[in-house]
Amino acid sequence: MSNHGQNEFQSNEVLVARRNDACPKGLPSKSGIYAERAQGAEIWDVEGNRYIDFIAGIGVLNVGHRHPKVQEAIKAQLDKVVHTCFGVAQYESYIELAERLNKLVANGRSTPYKTMFMNTGSEATEHVCKFARRITGRTGLISFEGSFHGRTLLATALTGKAVPYKVGFGPLPGDVFHAPYPDPYKGMSSEGALNCLKHIMQTSIRPEDVAAIIIEPVQGEGGFVPAPKEFLQGLRKLCDEHGILFIADEVQTGFARTGKMFAIENSGVEPDFLVCAKSIAGGLPLSAVIGKQELFDKIEPGGMGSTYGGNPVACAAALAVLDVIEEEGLIARAEEIGAKLEARWKDMQAGIAKGLFGDVRRVGAMAAVECVVDGDPNQPNAEMAAAIQGKCRDNGLIFLTAGKKAQVIRTHVPLVASDELIDEGLDIFEKSVRQVLEG
């Protein structure tokens, strides 16, 4: 039995060395710290250093670290059943969670939905695309430039960024095409993006050969870029015209992050399928494919399944997460948090960071700052974004970057964070920006 951490002091430096010896160098290390414990929106590392957490496990912890209600649900389930495989001995929590998600995605409409569970966002993406091909009898799939849909083989093919996700991993699955994503800040309007998509259907693949179009209503790794309402509505119309399935990838945007339970609600568009993961279960591995009943039931028994998917402990945690979101008003809280972030960043954009903060944007609490050179949207400033990130970490605040060149500062503030804690984090952020600019 290992006694590491019991009889000797484990510093971040020591653990970095052990990690480098034991783990592949390709595994990302987003902050360089080694967590000892966490609560709410705070993390303490193995050296006792405290960090305000604006990462939240990359959007996994909308209800924060170790929410008491989620912890209680997990502990209670551990005393009952840990695993049976839903395909062997089924259990009520899987069914209840499916019922609640079906209702949430229907969002007051009469359309009946059904749900199956898996373990990760990548797995959910792979399955939904496989289902779309089976349901439609078509093979083509369209996703968008700048998108991220996961790291498994088909999910990698769907992802709209070559470096670092695709380089050297080919050949990737075929019949996957990428269309420009609307981004008015960089000159790509909704109309322009729709026209480009139609052009692809004229030159690269016939619309009658397209099984599905998959889109993040707000791109995550692409830089927190929201798809305008008119684009999503135009995309839905195009899908309807050609019998193409509309898939909303809500892995990063779901569970109150955008001021709605799911980001697609902001557009009024009804998806054929919706995939979600990350914040669904308060930190436990769980993902879901939620689809229209008339479509989902075209898959015959044996055409889907997952040994661990919908694990009883993860389902119990997810039911508690839904309770917390409702009881603590986290959908409305997301809008409050986003407004606070936006106001502070826009003050900086007009003041100390003028010319550096080219765009401040948000949907709910999904908020970001794009760093550029001299206010030019076409000159991303990844170096300054990285410098600010590093200085913030030194000062006790952690967050992530995103975007095609990692030029975007993005935040996943846990929605349970207090105003005082968020203000403290923003104070650290502003202090760090000043220190970077002063050299």
C-alpha positions in Angstrom: 0.0 0.0 0.0 1.3 3.4 -0.9 1.9 5.9 1.9 2.4 8.9 -0.3 0.7 11.9 1.3 0.7 10.3 4.7 4.4 10.2 5.8 5.9 12.8 3.5 5.0 16.2 2.3 3.7 16.2 -1.3 4.4 19.6 -2.9 3.1 20.7 -6.3 6.7 20.4 -7.5 7.1 16.8 -6.2 3.8 15.8 -7.8 4.8 17.4 -11.1 7.8 15.2 -11.2 5.8 12.1 -10.3 3.2 13.0 -12.9 5.8 13.4 -15.6 7.3 10.0 -14.7 3.9 8.1 -14.5 1.6 9.8 -17.0 1.9 10.6 -20.7 3.1 14.1 -21.5 0.1 14.5 -23.9 -2.3 14.8 -20.9 -3.2 18.4 -20.4 -2.4 20.3 -17.2 -4.6 23.3 -17.2 -3.4 25.0 -14.0 -0.3 23.2 -12.7 -1.7 22.9 -9.2 -2.5 19.7 -7.3 -5.8 19.8 -5.4 -6.1 18.6 -1.9 -9.7 19.6 -1.2 -12.4 21.8 -2.7 -15.7 23.4 -1.7 -18.1 25.6 -3.6 -16.0 27.8 -5.8 -12.7 27.3 -4.0 -9.8 24.9 -4.2 -6.9 24.3 -1.8 -3.8 22.6 -3.2 -1.4 20.2 -1.5 0.7 23.1 -0.1 -2.4 24.8 1.4 -2.6 27.5 -1.2 -6.2 28.7 -1.8 -7.5 29.4 -5.3 -10.8 30.9 -6.5 -12.1 28.5 -9.1 -13.3 30.0 -12.3 -12.8 26.7 -14.2 -15.2 24.4 -12.3 -13.7 21.3 -13.8 -14.2 22.8 -17.3 -17.8 23.6 -16.8 -18.6 20.4 -14.8 -19.4 22.0 -11.5 -22.3 24.4 -12.1 -23.5 23.5 -8.6 -20.0 23.9 -7.2 -17.5 21.5 -5.6 -19.1 19.0 -3.1 -22.5 20.5 -2.9 -24.0 19.1 0.3 -27.2 17.9 -1.4 -25.3 16.1 -4.1 -22.9 14.6 -1.6 -25.8 13.4 0.5 -27.4 11.7 -2.6 -24.1 10.0 -3.5 -23.5 8.7 0.0 -27.1 7.4 0.3 -26.8 5.5 -3.1 -23.5 4.0 -2.1 -25.3 2.2 0.7 -27.8 0.7 -1.8 -26.4 -0.2 -5.2 -23.2 0.9 -6.9 -23.6 -0.9 -10.2 -25.7 -3.5 -11.9 -25.6 -2.3 -15.6 -29.0 -0.9 -16.6 -29.2 -3.6 -19.3 -29.1 -6.3 -16.7 -30.9 -5.1 -13.6 -32.7 -1.8 -14.0 -33.5 0.8 -11.4 -35.8 3.7 -10.8 -33.3 6.5 -10.7 -32.3 6.0 -14.3 -36.0 6.2 -15.3 -36.7 9.2 -13.1 -33.7 11.1 -14.5 -34.8 10.3 -18.0 -38.3 11.5 -17.3 -37.1 14.8 -15.9 -34.7 15.5 -18.8 -37.3 14.6 -21.4 -39.6 17.2 -19.8 -36.8 19.8 -19.6 -35.8 19.4 -23.3 -39.5 19.4 -24.5 -39.7 22.8 -22.6 -43.5 23.0 -22.6 -44.0 21.6 -26.1 -46.1 18.6 -26.8 -43.2 16.7 -28.5 -42.4 13.6 -26.5 -38.7 12.9 -25.9 -36.7 9.9 -24.7 -33.3 9.6 -23.0 -30.4 7.1 -22.8 -27.4 7.6 -20.6 -23.7 7.1 -21.2 -20.5 8.3 -19.5 -18.8 11.1 -21.4 -19.6 13.9 -23.9 -17.5 12.2 -26.6 -19.4 8.9 -26.2 -22.8 10.7 -26.4 -21.6 12.5 -29.6 -20.5 9.2 -31.2 -23.8 7.5 -30.4 -26.1 10.3 -31.5 -24.3 10.5 -34.9 -24.5 6.7 -35.3 -28.2 6.9 -34.5 -28.7 9.7 -37.0 -27.2 7.6 -39.7 -29.3 4.6 -38.8 -32.6 6.6 -38.6 -32.1 8.5 -41.9 -30.3 5.9 -43.9 -27.8 8.6 -44.8 -24.1 8.9 -44.0 -23.1 12.6 -44.2 -22.5 14.7 -41.1 -21.9 18.5 -40.9 -20.4 20.3 -38.0 -18.8 23.7 -37.7 -15.3 25.3 -37.8 -14.1 26.1 -34.3 -16.3 23.4 -32.8 -15.2 20.8 -30.2 -17.2 17.6 -29.9 -14.8 15.3 -28.1 -11.6 13.2 -28.6 -12.8 9.8 -29.7 -12.4 9.1 -33.4 -15.7 10.3 -34.9 -15.9 13.1 -32.3 -12.4 14.2 -33.4 -13.5 14.2 -37.0 -16.5 16.4 -36.1 -14.3 18.8 -34.2 -13.5 21.9 -36.2 -9.9 22.6 -35.1 -6.9 20.7 -36.4 -4.2 21.6 -33.8 -3.9 19.8 -31.4 -6.9 17.6 -31.8 -6.4 16.0 -35.2 -2.7 16.2 -36.1 -1.3 12.7 -36.6 -4.5 10.8 -35.6 -5.8 10.1 -39.1 -7.3 8.7 -41.1 -10.5 10.0 -39.4 -14.0 8.8 -40.3 -15.2 10.2 -43.6 -18.4 11.9 -44.8 -17.8 14.7 -42.2 -17.9 18.3 -43.5 -17.3 21.6 -41.7 -19.1 24.8 -42.3 -18.2 28.3 -41.1 -19.7 29.2 -37.7 -21.4 32.6 -37.5 -19.2 35.2 -35.7 -20.2 38.8 -36.3 -17.2 40.0 -34.3 -14.9 38.6 -37.0 -17.2 39.5 -39.9 -19.2 36.2 -40.4 -22.9 37.1 -40.3 -25.7 34.6 -39.9 -26.7 35.1 -43.5 -23.1 34.6 -44.7 -22.7 31.4 -42.6 -26.0 30.0 -43.9 -24.9 30.8 -47.5 -21.6 29.0 -46.9 -23.5 26.0 -45.6 -25.8 25.9 -48.6 -22.7 26.1 -50.8 -21.2 23.0 -49.2 -24.5 21.2 -50.0 -24.1 22.2 -53.6 -20.4 21.4 -54.0 -19.3 18.8 -51.4 -22.3 16.8 -50.4 -26.0 16.7 -51.5 -28.5 17.7 -48.8 -30.3 14.3 -49.3 -27.1 12.6 -48.3 -26.7 14.5 -45.0 -27.9 12.6 -41.9 -27.4 15.4 -39.3 -26.0 18.7 -38.6 -24.5 19.1 -35.1 -23.9 22.4 -33.5 -22.9 24.0 -30.2 -25.4 26.8 -29.6 -22.5 28.5 -27.9 -19.1 27.3 -28.9 -17.0 26.3 -25.9 -13.4 25.5 -26.9 -14.0 27.7 -29.9 -14.1 30.8 -27.6 -17.5 31.1 -26.1 -19.0 32.3 -29.4 -22.8 32.3 -29.4 -24.7 31.3 -32.5 -27.2 34.2 -33.3 -30.8 33.3 -32.9 -31.5 33.9 -36.6 -28.8 31.5 -37.6 -30.1 28.7 -35.4 -33.6 29.3 -36.7 -32.3 29.3 -40.3 -30.4 26.1 -39.7 -33.6 24.5 -38.3 -35.5 25.5 -41.4 -32.8 24.1 -43.7 -32.8 20.8 -41.8 -36.6 20.6 -42.1 -36.5 21.3 -45.9 -34.1 18.5 -46.5 -35.0 15.9 -43.8 -31.8 16.5 -41.9 -31.6 15.9 -38.2 -30.7 18.9 -36.0 -28.4 17.9 -33.1 -27.7 20.4 -30.3 -24.4 19.7 -28.5 -25.0 21.0 -25.0 -22.1 19.3 -23.3 -20.6 22.6 -22.1 -23.7 24.8 -22.3 -26.2 22.8 -20.4 -27.6 22.8 -16.9 -28.3 26.6 -16.3 -24.9 27.9 -17.5 -26.4 30.2 -20.2 -29.4 31.5 -18.1 -31.6 28.7 -19.5 -31.5 25.1 -18.6 -30.2 24.5 -22.2 -28.7 27.1 -24.5 -30.8 26.1 -27.4 -33.8 27.6 -25.6 -32.5 31.1 -26.2 -33.3 30.6 -29.9 -36.7 28.9 -29.6 -35.4 26.1 -31.8 -36.6 22.5 -31.2 -33.8 20.0 -31.6 -34.3 16.5 -32.9 -31.6 15.3 -30.5 -29.7 17.0 -27.7 -26.5 15.7 -26.1 -25.3 16.8 -22.6 -22.7 15.8 -20.1 -20.4 17.9 -17.9 -22.6 19.6 -15.2 -25.3 16.9 -15.4 -24.0 15.0 -12.3 -22.0 17.4 -10.1 -18.6 15.9 -11.0 -19.5 12.2 -11.6 -19.2 10.7 -15.1 -22.5 10.8 -16.9 -23.8 11.9 -20.3 -27.1 11.7 -22.1 -28.6 11.6 -25.5 -32.1 13.0 -25.5 -34.1 12.6 -28.7 -37.6 12.8 -30.1 -39.5 9.7 -29.3 -40.5 9.1 -32.9 -36.9 9.1 -34.0 -35.3 7.3 -31.0 -37.6 4.4 -31.2 -36.4 3.6 -34.7 -33.3 2.1 -33.2 -34.0 -1.6 -32.5 -33.1 -3.4 -29.2 -29.4 -4.1 -29.1 -28.6 -1.1 -31.3 -27.6 0.9 -28.2 -26.3 0.3 -24.8 -23.5 1.1 -22.3 -22.1 -1.0 -19.5 -21.5 1.9 -17.1 -23.9 4.5 -18.7 -26.5 5.7 -16.2 -24.7 4.3 -13.2 -26.9 4.4 -10.1 -24.6 6.6 -8.2 -24.2 9.1 -11.1 -28.0 9.1 -11.6 -28.6 9.9 -7.9 -26.1 12.7 -8.1 -27.8 14.1 -11.3 -31.3 14.1 -9.7 -29.8 16.1 -6.8 -28.2 18.5 -9.3 -31.6 19.2 -10.9 -33.1 19.8 -7.4 -30.3 22.2 -6.5 -30.7 24.1 -9.8 -34.4 24.5 -9.2 -34.3 25.1 -5.4 -31.5 27.6 -5.5 -32.6 29.5 -8.6 -29.4 28.9 -10.5 -30.9 29.7 -13.9 -31.6 33.2 -12.8 -28.3 33.3 -10.8 -26.4 32.6 -14.0 -27.7 35.8 -15.6 -26.7 37.8 -12.4 -23.2 36.3 -12.5 -22.8 37.0 -16.2 -23.9 40.6 -15.8 -21.3 41.1 -13.0 -18.5 39.7 -15.1 -19.5 41.6 -18.2 -19.8 45.0 -16.4 -16.3 44.6 -14.8 -14.7 43.5 -18.0 -16.2 46.3 -20.1 -14.9 48.8 -17.6 -11.5 47.4 -18.1 -12.0 47.3 -21.9 -12.7 51.0 -21.8 -9.9 51.7 -19.4 -6.7 49.8 -18.5 -7.2 47.1 -21.2 -8.2 49.3 -24.1 -7.0 47.8 -27.3 -6.3 44.5 -25.6 -9.8 43.4 -24.7 -11.3 43.4 -28.2 -14.6 41.8 -27.4 -16.5 41.1 -24.2 -19.3 38.6 -24.7 -21.6 36.3 -22.8 -24.7 34.2 -22.7 -25.9 34.0 -19.1 -22.8 33.2 -17.1 -20.9 31.8 -20.1 -18.7 34.9 -20.3 -15.5 35.6 -22.2 -12.9 38.3 -23.1 -11.1 38.1 -26.4 -7.6 39.4 -26.3 -6.4 41.1 -29.5 -3.6 43.4 -30.8 -4.6 47.1 -31.0 -8.3 46.4 -31.0 -8.0 44.3 -34.3 -10.4 41.3 -34.3 -8.1 39.6 -36.8 -5.0 39.8 -34.7 -5.5 37.4 -31.8 -3.2 38.0 -28.8 -2.7 34.6 -27.3 0.5 35.7 -25.6 -1.3 38.2 -23.4 -4.2 35.8 -22.6 -1.6 33.3 -21.4 0.3 35.9 -19.4 -2.9 37.0 -17.7 -3.9 33.4 -17.0 -0.5 32.7 -15.4 -0.4 35.9 -13.3 -3.9 35.2 -12.1 -2.9 31.7 -11.0 0.0 33.2 -9.1 -2.4 35.5 -7.4 -4.9 32.8 -6.5 -7.4 32.7 -9.4 -7.7 30.0 -12.0 -9.5 30.1 -15.3 -9.1 28.7 -18.8 -8.4 30.1 -22.3 -10.1 29.1 -25.5 -10.4 30.1 -29.2 -8.6 29.1 -32.3 -5.3 30.6 -31.0 -6.1 30.3 -27.3 -6.7 34.1 -27.3 -10.0 34.0 -25.3 -10.2 34.2 -21.6 -13.3 32.2 -20.5 -14.9 31.6 -17.2 -16.9 28.8 -15.7 -17.8 30.4 -12.4 -19.8 27.9 -10.3 -23.3 29.2 -10.1 -23.4 28.8 -6.4 -20.5 31.3 -5.9 -21.4 34.3 -3.7 -21.1 37.9 -5.0 -18.3 38.5 -2.5 -16.3 35.6 -3.8 -16.8 36.6 -7.4 -15.8 40.2 -6.6 -12.7 38.9 -5.0 -11.9 36.9 -8.1 -12.5 39.9 -10.3 -10.2 42.0 -8.1 -7.5 39.4 -8.6 -8.2 39.4 -12.3 -7.9 43.2 -12.6 -4.8 43.3 -10.4 -3.2 40.6 -12.6 -4.0 42.5 -15.8 -2.4 45.6 -14.4 0.7 43.6 -13.4 1.0 42.1 -16.9 0.6 45.4 -18.6 3.1 47.0 -16.4 5.6 44.3 -17.2 
